[in-house]
């Protein structure tokens, strides 16, 4: 693998941006991360990292940090909303690790973010830098920050999330569409739920007009839940709006007692509206490209948003390092060509699951349940295409030493 003096500016210090920077740094690329927030702070929420992403994080030297805080669920358990009947129970844990060569983890987002940030030398992470604009001069990109600071780099990567400034500069304003779903989310100290004797699983309760997900995070000290409920209208798109626990309980009235017990044990809940976006036709223009939520926001019904942003970083690194005599713009177009179809497929699958998880009781629901029982969509065989993928392999060449 050749090392050169290529310089990359990553705008956005979330999971995708930091993962890309760790990947590039290990490959010998001169990378700097610029984050608008004055400190790296993640809101309290859980996150699922499947083997297609954990294999990359392990390769980048993060295994020890991940094992300290990550929880490894033994299975995914899909259940009926009212009586708790099992619709599908598919193995994760040791079976998944044996099949895919990497574990399936549950994390508190802050723990994963810290593990990534700790893998970067502090002088490469620049906080308090809000991007005001940029200019692609053909031979370099000039970034302008709100503070008046300017920076030049060979490549600009917009990893700045759903409200991406970089995407807006490249492609103009988006038109997100409210999906009709809102999510209550919360973290409950696990010791409050000891009487429920919860297994270490990825749990998904399916019911009419909603579903309820819960799993352990933070080394098993907390239980994370996400309660998705259909609602006709909404205006704001935010992770940090406070919700009312009483409203969440009311939305899931009549569901299995375990669902109500978990919601009722939380001190506070946040409410989050789910907006959908049409897939982009392109991610790259000249020396500028996008990564993660900036280019492929996913509804959280395949648990692949973070994993796909981590994959982006691995493939982008490989394309830049292995570009040979090609120019930077060609390398970025190759990255886009490799990543866009897979990300779009997962966006579409997540969109379909929104309907499938929320079927009202009746013939369609009964057909879905029968299919889950006979041809489980979460079996190791069904997910091989997703979890076996190694995003750092392009044309059979490995992107890392």
C-alpha positions in Angstrom: 0.0 0.0 0.0 1.4 3.3 -1.0 1.4 6.3 1.4 1.2 9.8 0.1 0.7 13.3 1.3 -3.0 13.3 0.5 -4.9 15.6 2.9 -8.5 15.0 3.9 -10.8 17.3 5.8 -13.8 15.5 7.4 -16.6 17.8 8.5 -18.6 16.2 11.3 -17.4 14.4 14.4 -20.1 11.9 14.8 -19.8 8.1 14.5 -19.4 8.1 10.7 -16.9 11.0 10.5 -14.7 9.7 13.3 -14.8 6.1 11.9 -13.7 7.4 8.5 -10.9 9.4 10.1 -9.6 6.4 12.1 -9.7 4.3 9.0 -7.8 6.9 7.0 -5.2 7.5 9.7 -4.4 3.9 9.9 -3.9 3.8 6.1 -1.4 6.7 6.2 -3.7 9.5 5.1 -3.3 13.0 6.6 -6.8 13.5 7.9 -8.3 16.2 10.1 -11.8 16.2 11.6 -13.8 19.5 12.1 -16.8 19.3 14.5 -19.1 22.3 15.1 -20.0 21.3 18.7 -17.7 22.6 21.5 -17.5 19.1 23.0 -18.3 15.6 21.7 -21.6 14.8 23.4 -24.0 12.1 22.3 -27.6 12.1 23.5 -28.6 9.1 25.5 -29.5 6.4 23.1 -28.6 2.9 22.1 -27.1 1.8 18.9 -26.6 -1.6 17.2 -23.4 -2.5 15.5 -23.6 -5.6 13.3 -20.6 -7.8 12.1 -20.3 -5.9 8.8 -19.2 -2.9 10.9 -17.6 -4.5 13.9 -15.1 -6.4 11.8 -13.8 -3.0 10.5 -13.7 -1.5 14.0 -11.7 -4.5 15.3 -9.3 -4.2 12.3 -8.8 -0.6 13.2 -7.7 -1.5 16.8 -10.9 -0.8 18.7 -11.7 -4.4 19.9 -10.6 -3.8 23.5 -12.5 -0.6 23.9 -15.6 -2.1 22.3 -15.6 -5.2 24.5 -15.4 -3.0 27.6 -18.8 -1.3 27.0 -20.5 -3.3 24.3 -23.2 -5.9 25.0 -23.3 -9.0 22.8 -27.0 -10.2 22.4 -27.4 -13.9 22.1 -30.4 -13.6 19.7 -32.9 -11.4 18.1 -36.4 -12.0 19.3 -39.5 -10.7 17.5 -42.7 -11.0 19.4 -46.4 -10.3 19.1 -47.5 -7.1 20.8 -50.3 -8.3 23.1 -49.6 -11.9 24.2 -45.8 -11.9 23.7 -45.9 -14.9 21.5 -42.6 -15.5 19.7 -42.8 -14.7 15.9 -39.1 -15.3 15.3 -36.1 -16.0 17.4 -32.8 -16.0 15.4 -29.3 -16.5 16.8 -26.8 -13.8 17.3 -24.0 -14.2 19.9 -21.5 -16.9 19.3 -23.4 -18.3 16.3 -23.2 -15.0 14.5 -19.6 -14.5 15.4 -18.7 -18.0 14.1 -20.6 -17.4 10.9 -19.3 -13.9 10.2 -16.0 -13.6 12.0 -17.1 -10.6 14.0 -19.5 -9.9 16.8 -22.9 -8.2 17.0 -22.8 -5.4 19.6 -25.3 -3.1 21.4 -23.8 0.2 22.7 -24.7 3.4 24.3 -23.9 5.8 21.5 -21.6 7.9 23.8 -19.5 4.8 24.5 -19.0 4.1 20.8 -18.3 7.7 20.1 -15.7 7.8 22.9 -14.0 4.7 21.6 -13.6 6.2 18.1 -12.5 9.6 19.5 -9.9 8.0 21.7 -8.4 6.2 18.6 -7.6 9.6 17.1 -4.7 11.8 18.2 -6.3 14.8 19.9 -4.6 17.3 17.5 -6.5 15.8 14.6 -9.9 16.5 16.1 -11.0 20.2 16.0 -14.0 21.1 18.0 -16.0 24.4 17.8 -15.6 24.5 14.0 -18.9 25.2 12.3 -18.6 25.1 8.5 -19.8 28.2 6.8 -19.0 27.3 3.2 -16.3 25.9 0.9 -14.8 26.3 -2.5 -13.4 23.6 -4.8 -10.5 25.3 -6.6 -9.8 22.2 -8.8 -6.5 21.4 -7.2 -7.7 21.8 -3.5 -10.8 22.6 -1.5 -10.9 25.6 0.8 -13.1 25.4 3.9 -14.4 28.5 5.6 -15.6 28.3 9.2 -17.9 30.6 11.1 -15.0 31.7 13.3 -13.3 33.1 10.2 -10.7 30.3 10.0 -9.9 28.8 6.7 -8.4 25.4 5.9 -7.3 23.8 2.7 -7.3 20.1 1.9 -7.1 17.8 -1.1 -10.5 16.2 -0.2 -13.5 17.4 1.7 -15.8 14.7 3.2 -19.2 15.9 4.5 -20.0 13.6 7.4 -22.2 16.3 9.0 -25.5 14.4 9.4 -29.1 14.8 8.4 -28.9 18.6 8.2 -25.6 18.5 6.2 -24.1 21.9 5.3 -21.9 20.1 2.7 -24.8 18.4 1.0 -26.8 21.6 0.9 -23.9 23.4 -0.8 -23.5 20.6 -3.4 -27.1 19.7 -4.1 -29.4 22.3 -2.6 -32.1 22.0 0.0 -33.8 18.7 0.7 -37.5 18.0 1.1 -37.8 15.4 4.0 -41.2 13.8 4.3 -42.7 12.9 7.7 -43.2 9.2 7.8 -46.2 9.3 10.2 -44.0 7.8 12.9 -42.6 9.2 16.1 -40.3 7.5 18.5 -40.1 7.7 22.3 -36.7 6.6 23.5 -35.2 6.2 26.9 -32.6 4.5 29.1 -33.6 2.6 32.2 -31.2 1.4 34.9 -31.2 -2.4 34.5 -31.5 -3.0 38.2 -35.0 -1.4 38.1 -36.1 -4.2 35.7 -34.6 -7.2 37.5 -38.0 -8.6 38.2 -38.6 -9.0 34.5 -35.6 -11.4 34.2 -34.8 -9.9 30.8 -32.6 -12.0 28.5 -29.7 -10.4 26.7 -31.5 -10.1 23.4 -32.3 -7.7 20.6 -36.1 -7.5 21.2 -38.7 -6.2 18.8 -42.4 -6.3 19.7 -44.7 -5.8 16.6 -48.2 -4.5 16.9 -50.8 -2.5 15.0 -49.5 1.0 14.3 -46.3 0.6 16.2 -43.4 -1.5 17.5 -41.2 -1.6 20.6 -37.5 -2.3 20.6 -35.4 -2.8 23.7 -31.9 -4.1 24.6 -29.1 -3.8 27.1 -26.3 -1.2 26.7 -23.4 0.2 28.7 -22.0 -3.1 29.7 -25.4 -4.3 30.8 -26.0 -1.4 33.3 -28.8 0.2 31.2 -31.7 -1.0 29.1 -32.3 1.1 26.0 -35.8 1.3 24.5 -37.3 2.8 21.3 -41.1 2.9 21.1 -42.3 3.7 17.6 -45.9 4.9 17.3 -47.8 6.3 14.3 -48.9 9.9 14.4 -50.6 12.0 11.7 -48.6 15.2 11.8 -45.3 16.5 13.0 -43.1 19.5 12.2 -39.8 19.3 14.0 -36.9 16.8 13.3 -34.9 16.5 16.4 -33.3 13.9 18.6 -33.5 16.0 21.7 -37.1 17.0 22.2 -38.4 16.0 25.6 -41.4 13.6 25.6 -43.8 12.7 28.4 -43.6 9.2 29.9 -47.3 9.3 30.4 -47.8 9.9 26.7 -45.6 6.9 25.8 -47.5 4.7 28.2 -50.8 5.8 26.7 -49.5 5.1 23.2 -48.7 1.5 24.2 -51.8 0.8 26.4 -53.0 -2.7 25.9 -49.6 -4.0 24.9 -47.9 -6.8 26.8 -47.2 -5.9 30.5 -43.4 -6.1 29.9 -43.6 -3.2 27.4 -45.4 -1.0 29.9 -43.1 -2.0 32.7 -40.0 -0.9 30.8 -41.5 2.4 29.7 -42.8 3.1 33.2 -39.4 2.6 34.8 -37.7 5.4 32.9 -37.0 8.8 34.5 -37.3 10.8 31.3 -38.1 10.1 27.6 -37.2 11.9 24.4 -39.5 12.1 21.4 -38.1 11.9 17.9 -40.0 12.3 14.7 -39.0 10.0 11.8 -38.5 11.8 8.5 -37.8 10.0 5.2 -35.7 11.2 2.2 -35.5 10.0 -1.3 -32.1 8.4 -2.1 -29.6 10.8 -3.7 -28.5 10.2 -7.3 -24.9 11.3 -6.5 -22.7 11.8 -3.5 -19.6 13.4 -5.0 -18.7 16.5 -7.0 -15.1 17.2 -7.8 -13.0 16.9 -4.7 -16.0 16.8 -2.3 -18.1 13.8 -1.2 -20.6 12.8 1.4 -20.7 10.0 4.0 -23.3 8.5 6.4 -26.5 10.4 7.2 -25.4 13.3 5.0 -26.1 11.1 2.0 -28.2 8.1 3.0 -30.4 8.7 6.1 -32.1 5.5 7.0 -35.2 4.8 9.0 -34.1 2.8 12.0 -35.9 -0.4 11.0 -32.9 -2.4 9.8 -30.5 -1.1 12.6 -28.0 -0.2 9.8 -27.6 3.6 10.0 -24.3 3.7 11.9 -23.0 0.4 10.4 -23.4 1.8 6.9 -21.6 5.0 7.8 -18.7 2.9 9.2 -18.7 0.9 5.9 -18.6 4.2 4.0 -15.4 5.2 5.8 -13.7 1.9 5.0 -14.6 2.0 1.3 -13.7 5.7 0.9 -10.3 5.0 2.5 -9.7 2.1 0.1 -10.6 4.2 -3.0 -8.3 7.1 -2.0 -5.4 4.9 -1.1 -5.7 2.6 -4.1 -6.4 5.3 -6.7 -3.0 4.8 -8.4 -2.7 7.2 -11.2 -6.3 8.3 -11.1 -7.2 11.7 -9.8 -9.0 12.4 -6.6 -12.3 13.1 -8.3 -12.2 9.7 -10.0 -11.5 8.0 -6.7 -14.5 9.7 -5.1 -16.7 8.7 -8.0 -15.5 5.1 -7.5 -16.4 5.3 -3.8 -19.9 6.5 -4.7 -20.4 3.8 -7.3 -19.4 1.1 -4.8 -21.4 2.4 -1.9 -24.5 4.0 -3.3 -26.4 0.8 -4.5 -25.9 -1.0 -1.1 -26.9 2.0 1.0 -29.9 2.6 -1.2 -31.0 -1.1 -0.9 -30.9 -0.7 2.9 -32.8 2.5 2.8 -35.5 0.8 0.8 -35.6 -2.3 3.1 -35.9 0.0 6.2 -38.8 1.8 4.5 -40.6 -1.5 3.8 -40.1 -2.7 7.4 -42.0 0.4 8.7 -45.1 -1.0 7.1 -44.4 -4.6 7.9 -43.7 -4.1 11.6 -47.0 -2.1 12.1 -49.6 -4.3 10.3 -53.0 -4.3 12.0 -54.2 -7.6 13.3 -55.8 -9.5 10.3 -54.9 -11.5 7.2 -51.7 -9.5 6.2 -50.4 -9.7 9.8 -51.1 -13.5 9.9 -49.3 -14.0 6.6 -46.3 -12.0 7.9 -46.2 -14.0 11.1 -46.3 -17.3 9.2 -43.4 -16.2 7.0 -41.4 -15.2 10.0 -41.9 -18.6 11.5 -40.9 -20.5 8.4 -38.5 -18.3 6.6 -37.1 -16.0 9.2 -35.7 -12.7 7.8 -33.2 -12.4 10.6 -31.6 -15.9 10.2 -27.9 -16.2 9.7 -28.5 -17.4 6.1 -30.9 -14.5 5.3 -28.5 -11.9 6.5 -25.3 -13.3 5.0 -25.3 -10.7 2.2 -25.4 -7.9 4.8 -23.2 -9.2 7.6 -20.4 -10.9 5.6 -19.7 -7.8 3.5 -16.2 -6.4 4.0 -16.4 -2.7 2.9 -12.6 -2.3 2.8 -12.2 -4.8 0.0 -12.5 -3.3 -3.5 -11.5 -5.3 -6.6 -10.1 -7.9 -4.2 -7.5 -5.6 -2.9 -7.3 -4.9 0.9 -7.4 -1.3 1.9 -5.4 -1.8 5.1 -1.9 -3.1 6.0 
